[in-house]
Amino acid sequence: MVKVPTFAKAFAGRWRIVEMDNWDEDFLDLVEEAHLTFTGAADGEIAFGALKGFLDVRYSAREGSACAEFSWEGHDENDPACGRGWAMIGTAGRLVGHFYIHNGDDSGFVCEPA
């Protein structure tokens, strides 16, 4: 059994993506409710618009705050896609971070507990 890092507990569960810099609210929930989910010691998923990806997560601290850095792979409009991103615990119990699509767009985002 893999030990779950201490920092992982702050991120565990499903987070609703409520805001992204490059995509509007209507697009976020195009296929399913936009979310970022952290499970177990290093797993998770992200979904927004027509993108769905599975995460490989590493937990650490950045600037004194808990941080989740991840790579992801999945599909965007049925085309294979991959990238990376990170999330930190922000103010008012929200997550803030940045999401990158390899050779494509990137965007800051904000999540609230689902």
Secondary structure as UniProt FT lines:
FT   TURN            6..7
FT   HELIX           8..11
FT   STRAND          13..20
FT   HELIX           25..28
FT   STRAND          35..39
FT   TURN            40..42
FT   STRAND          43..48
FT   TURN            49..50
FT   STRAND          51..62
FT   TURN            63..64
FT   STRAND          65..76
FT   TURN            77..78
FT   STRAND          79..89
FT   HELIX           91..93
FT   STRAND          95..101
FT   TURN            102..103
FT   STRAND          106..113
//
